[in-house]
Amino acid sequence: QVQLVESGGGLVQPGGSLRLSCAGSGSIFPINSMGWYRQAPGKERELVAVITGGSSTNYADSVKGRFTIFGDNPKNTMYLQMDNLKPEDTAIYYCTVDVGIIVHKNYWGQGTQVTVSS
């Protein structure tokens, strides 16, 4: 059983910063990709940032230059550093991993609320 727990969300003013954490626990598994999604009220869940293959990273256009995804393997933790936050970044943020070799399986955290408002 793999469990992901997000933390670090909260209320921040525009232009501020937050660092989200995603702590993983459970079985040791090969990770094909890991990343962050977000879902704002009334909108579909969207990809924010992802790490795939040989540590290749991709970001949504809306967060490029402001967000950074990285991991700390000894701590089994993935992070999303969010700088220069904007009100439109307000959403519930979810971390996810895709595991498996032949059959892939996704695991999701419970989400953490990020609110950017003055």
Phi, psi and omega in degrees: 000129178253134179231135178240133181231120178271153174204168176104355178287171180163195180260130181218149178282154176307137183090350180278183184227151172217151172238117178269143178240147176228106182265126180257146176215162180115210184293150171284130185214154173285128181260119178279322177201159174211149183189189181234136172241164174216155179221118177268156179305130178078004180236160178282156177294136183231150177287132178258308182204149182211147172245126180227162175051229180276063177063025175286139181241148175221147183228150170296145182304326184291343183242357180302135181085350181243326182250149177223129177256136177202165182231161176233095187301316179302332180263000183051045185229139175245146184233155169230107176274122184242117180242160180049053183294147180238157178305326180289353174279352180300124183182171166271128182256132182239138171262154182209151172229148175245122185233163177116158179254304178267309177255123180268148178219137178260140173237143184232146171278177183277347179097151175223136186278130172242123179237123180247110184202147176270000000 
